[in-house]
Amino acid sequence: MIFSDELRKRTAFAEEVLRKYLPQDVSYADRVLEASAYSLTAGGKRLRPVLMKEAYNMYGGGEEYIEPFMAAIEYIHNYSLVHDDLPAMDNDLLRRGKETTHVVFGDGMATLAGDCLLNLSFETALKAFDLIPEGISTEERQSVTLRIIKALKILFDKAGINGMLGGQSADVDSEKRGLPIDEKKLMFIHEKKTAALIEAAFMTGAVLAGAEERDVSLMESLGSDIGIAFQIKDDMLDVIGDEKKLGKHVGSDAENDKVTYVTMYGLERSEADQRRLSGSAIEKLDSAGKECPFLRELLLSLVNRQA
C-alpha cells in the first residue's frame, strides 16, 4: 500500500460525495449557495468524512447510506469554519490559502452561508433513509433504520451544545470577555471544539456498520485522543508553522493574546503530550483487532503533519 496514493483516492471520493449532495437549482437564493460552495470546495483534508468511512469499512459496512453522513459531517465542519472566520469571532482573512468567505461575500452572506451548511447537514443526513436497500427483510430494515437514527443522534449531539458548539462558546466567551482559562477549561474547549466531531466520525461510521456498543465506545475514546492531539498540533503550528504550507496566517493566537496549549504548557510539553495522545489512539485502534493499515497510517501521519 502506498499511503499517499490511498489518501488521495479517499479524499477524492469524499470530495465527490460533498458535491453530490449540494443543491443545484435554488433560484433567487443562488448567492448563498455560491458562498456556501466557496467555503466547501476551497480544499481541506476531508479528515472527518474519510475517518467516518474508514470506521464504517473497519466494522464491515458496505452500503451507500454512509455517504449522506460523510457529507453532513463535512458540512458541519465547514459551517463552523465560515463562522469562526467572521470579524465578530476570529476575524481571519485567509483559509486554506484563499480569502475567507466573509472577505469575498461580505459578513451577512457569510453568516447565511454558515447557516446554510448547517441546515444542509440535517437535510443530507436524513437522506440516508432513502438509501436503505430494497429487497431486504423487515427485520433487517428495522435494524438499519435504528442504526441511522442512532447515528443521527450521535452526529448532531457531538455538533451541538454538548459538543463542538459548546466548546466554541466557551472559547469565544473567554476570549471576548477576558475570562480566565485554566487547565480544566482549556481541555474542555479542545475536547468539545475539535475532538467532538472527530469522535462523531468514528462513532457514526461504527454505528452505521452495526458495531457492538463496546466498539462504539472504543471509537469514541480513540477519537477523543486523536482529536485533542490534532488540536495541540494546530496550536503548535500557529507558532512554528509555515504560512505557505498552512495556507493561513501564522501567529494569530499570540496576536490575539489567545490561551492555547502552547501558551499554557510550552512547545516541548505540547509536543510530548501530542505524541502521547496519538500513541494512545494507535493502541486503541490496534486493540480493536481489525485489519486497517490505511487508517493506522492516517493517524500516524497526523502526528507529523506540517499543515
C-alpha positions as a printed Julia matrix, in Angstrom:
307×3 Matrix{Float64}:
   0.0    0.0    0.0
   1.31   3.44  -0.95
  -0.26   5.66   1.7
  -0.16   8.92  -0.27
  -1.96   7.31  -3.23
  -4.61   5.77  -1.0
  -5.14   9.07   0.81
  -5.67  10.87  -2.49
  -8.23   8.27  -3.55
 -10.19   8.51  -0.32
 -10.04  12.31  -0.26
 -11.25  12.44  -3.88
 -14.14  10.13  -3.01
 -15.1   12.38  -0.08
 -14.98  15.42  -2.4
 -17.26  13.64  -4.85
 -19.77  12.88  -2.09
 -19.78  16.5   -0.85
 -20.54  17.87  -4.31
 -23.14  15.18  -4.98
 -25.37  16.44  -2.17
 -25.07  20.18  -2.8
 -28.36  21.69  -4.09
 -28.31  22.54  -7.78
 -31.22  24.9   -8.5
 -32.15  27.41  -5.81
 -33.4   30.3   -7.94
 -33.06  33.64  -6.11
 -31.05  32.02  -3.28
 -28.16  31.22  -5.61
 -25.82  33.73  -3.95
 -25.9   31.99  -0.57
 -25.34  28.65  -2.28
 -22.36  30.14  -4.1
 -20.94  31.4   -0.8
 -21.54  28.0    0.83
 -19.87  26.16  -2.03
 -16.96  28.61  -1.98
 -16.03  27.51   1.54
 -16.84  23.87   0.99
 -14.82  23.45  -2.19
 -11.8   25.51  -1.12
  -9.86  22.36  -0.31
  -9.02  20.77   3.0
  -8.05  17.37   4.34
 -11.62  15.96   4.41
 -10.38  14.23   7.54
 -13.77  13.71   9.17
 -15.6   12.04   6.26
 -12.51   9.95   5.48
 -12.28   8.77   9.1
 -16.01   8.02   9.13
 -15.74   5.86   6.01
 -12.71   4.04   7.39
 -14.52   3.23  10.65
 -17.51   2.07   8.61
 -15.32  -0.21   6.49
 -13.44  -1.47   9.54
 -16.64  -2.85  11.07
 -17.87  -4.41   7.86
 -20.11  -1.68   6.43
 -20.74  -1.75   2.71
 -23.9    0.18   1.89
 -24.36   3.59   0.33
 -26.17   5.16   3.27
 -22.83   6.11   4.83
 -22.45   8.78   2.14
 -25.07  11.29   3.37
 -23.4   11.18   6.77
 -19.98  11.77   5.21
 -21.34  14.88   3.51
 -23.21  16.02   6.61
 -20.2   15.95   8.93
 -18.1   17.96   6.47
 -20.92  20.49   6.02
 -20.98  20.92   9.8
 -17.2   21.32   9.94
 -17.21  23.92   7.16
 -20.09  25.94   8.61
 -18.07  26.23  11.81
 -15.04  27.47   9.85
 -17.07  30.11   7.98
 -18.46  31.43  11.26
 -15.08  31.18  13.04
 -13.51  33.42  10.4
 -16.09  36.21  10.8
 -14.94  39.57  12.22
 -17.09  39.05  15.3
 -15.14  35.88  16.08
 -11.55  35.24  14.88
 -11.56  37.8   12.05
  -9.36  35.65   9.81
  -8.71  36.8    6.24
  -7.18  33.58   4.86
  -8.36  29.99   4.97
  -6.62  27.21   3.0
  -4.67  29.82   1.06
  -7.78  31.66  -0.13
  -9.63  34.72   1.11
 -12.19  33.74   3.69
 -15.88  33.67   2.86
 -16.75  36.95   4.56
 -13.93  38.75   2.7
 -15.34  37.62  -0.65
 -19.09  37.71   0.02
 -19.49  40.08   2.98
 -20.29  39.4    6.63
 -24.03  38.95   6.15
 -23.81  36.45   3.31
 -21.02  34.56   5.07
 -23.24  34.24   8.14
 -26.03  32.88   5.96
 -23.62  30.54   4.18
 -22.69  29.01   7.53
 -26.37  28.7    8.41
 -27.0   27.11   5.01
 -24.3   24.47   5.52
 -25.57  23.63   8.99
 -29.13  23.19   7.81
 -27.94  21.28   4.76
 -26.2   18.83   7.08
 -29.59  17.89   8.59
 -31.26  17.64   5.19
 -28.47  15.49   3.8
 -28.04  13.08   6.73
 -31.77  12.33   6.64
 -31.41  11.16   3.03
 -29.75   8.02   4.41
 -33.26   6.64   5.0
 -33.92   6.84   1.25
 -30.87   4.67   0.57
 -31.88   1.66   2.64
 -31.57  -1.21   0.14
 -34.69  -2.62  -1.42
 -35.47  -6.3   -1.04
 -34.11  -6.75   2.48
 -36.17  -8.38   5.2
 -38.41  -6.4    7.52
 -36.13  -7.3   10.41
 -33.04  -6.03   8.59
 -34.85  -2.86   7.51
 -35.76  -2.16  11.13
 -32.16  -2.78  12.18
 -30.77  -0.38   9.57
 -33.38   2.24  10.43
 -32.43   2.1   14.11
 -28.74   2.4   13.2
 -29.42   5.51  11.14
 -31.45   7.05  13.97
 -28.65   6.33  16.45
 -26.06   7.78  14.06
 -28.14  10.95  13.65
 -28.33  11.37  17.4
 -24.56  10.95  17.8
 -23.66  13.3   14.96
 -25.86  16.19  15.99
 -25.2   15.77  19.7
 -21.46  16.0   19.05
 -22.04  19.08  16.88
 -24.29  20.86  19.39
 -24.17  22.43  22.83
 -22.73  19.21  24.31
 -20.03  19.12  21.66
 -18.49  21.46  19.12
 -20.83  24.39  19.71
 -20.31  24.17  23.46
 -16.54  24.25  23.0
 -16.72  27.19  20.62
 -18.96  29.06  23.04
 -16.55  28.59  25.96
 -13.66  29.67  23.73
 -15.33  32.81  22.38
 -16.8   33.76  25.75
 -13.4   33.6   27.4
 -11.68  35.48  24.61
 -14.2   38.28  24.16
 -14.92  38.82  27.85
 -11.38  38.25  29.04
 -12.38  35.37  31.28
  -9.5   33.28  32.63
  -8.8   29.88  31.07
  -7.31  27.29  33.4
  -6.14  23.78  32.51
  -9.59  22.23  33.01
 -11.32  24.8   30.82
  -8.68  24.56  28.08
  -9.15  20.79  27.91
 -12.93  21.27  27.78
 -12.52  23.63  24.81
 -10.16  21.26  22.97
 -12.31  18.22  23.7
 -15.54  19.84  22.6
 -14.48  22.29  19.9
 -12.18  19.94  17.98
 -12.34  16.37  19.26
 -16.14  16.04  19.38
 -16.62  15.96  15.6
 -13.74  13.51  15.19
 -15.35  11.3   17.81
 -18.59  11.61  15.84
 -16.85  10.49  12.65
 -15.51   7.3   14.25
 -18.68   6.55  16.21
 -21.1    7.21  13.35
 -19.13   5.0   10.97
 -19.07   2.18  13.52
 -22.77   2.52  14.37
 -23.9    2.5   10.73
 -21.85  -0.65  10.16
 -23.61  -2.38  13.07
 -20.71  -2.43  15.53
 -21.27  -3.52  19.12
 -21.69  -0.87  21.81
 -18.25  -1.6   23.29
 -16.7   -0.97  19.88
 -18.56   2.32  19.51
 -17.25   3.38  22.93
 -13.74   2.4   21.87
 -14.11   4.55  18.75
 -15.27   7.49  20.86
 -12.22   7.19  23.12
  -9.9    6.83  20.12
 -11.49   9.89  18.53
 -11.03  11.91  21.7
  -7.32  11.1   21.83
  -6.63  11.89  18.2
  -8.89  14.95  18.24
  -7.11  16.58  21.18
  -3.73  15.65  19.69
  -4.85  17.23  16.41
  -5.75  20.49  18.19
  -2.48  20.56  20.12
  -0.66  20.22  16.8
  -2.73  23.12  15.43
  -1.68  25.23  18.41
   1.94  24.31  17.76
   1.74  25.09  14.04
   0.39  28.55  14.84
   3.77  29.18  16.47
   6.22  27.22  14.33
   4.26  26.51  11.13
   4.95  27.65   7.58
   2.26  30.02   6.28
   2.69  28.77   2.71
   2.08  25.17   3.77
  -0.73  26.06   6.16
  -2.5   28.43   3.77
  -3.35  30.81   6.61
  -1.73  33.42   8.81
   0.65  32.13  11.49
   0.9   33.8   14.88
  -2.72  34.91  15.15
  -3.11  33.24  18.55
  -0.28  35.34  20.03
  -1.55  38.5   18.31
  -4.96  37.96  19.89
  -3.49  37.02  23.3
  -5.3   33.7   22.99
  -4.64  30.96  25.54
  -3.62  27.76  23.75
  -1.94  24.52  24.73
   1.4   26.06  23.74
   0.97  29.27  25.73
  -0.1   27.26  28.76
   2.48  24.46  28.65
   5.17  25.44  26.15
   6.26  23.76  22.93
   8.24  20.9   24.5
   5.39  19.6   26.64
   2.87  20.26  23.87
   4.83  18.02  21.52
   5.22  15.33  24.17
   1.5   15.34  25.02
   0.53  15.34  21.37
   2.66  12.27  20.73
   1.4   10.54  23.87
  -2.24  11.03  22.86
  -1.54   9.96  19.29
   0.19   6.83  20.59
  -2.8    6.09  22.8
  -5.11   6.39  19.78
  -2.96   3.91  17.81
  -3.03   1.46  20.73
  -6.82   1.66  20.85
  -7.05   1.13  17.11
  -4.82  -1.94  17.38
  -6.92  -3.25  20.28
  -9.98  -3.33  18.0
  -8.4   -6.34  16.31
  -9.22  -5.21  12.78
  -7.06  -5.09   9.68
  -6.95  -1.39   8.79
  -3.42  -0.45   7.65
  -4.53   2.74   5.89
  -6.33   4.09   8.95
  -3.3    3.32  11.1
  -1.04   5.22   8.7
  -3.5    8.11   8.58
  -3.48   8.5   12.36
   0.31   8.35  12.39
   0.5   11.0    9.66
  -1.48  13.42  11.84
   1.33  13.36  14.4
   3.91  14.65  11.95
   1.84  16.9    9.69
   3.16  20.34   8.77
  -0.16  21.81   7.58
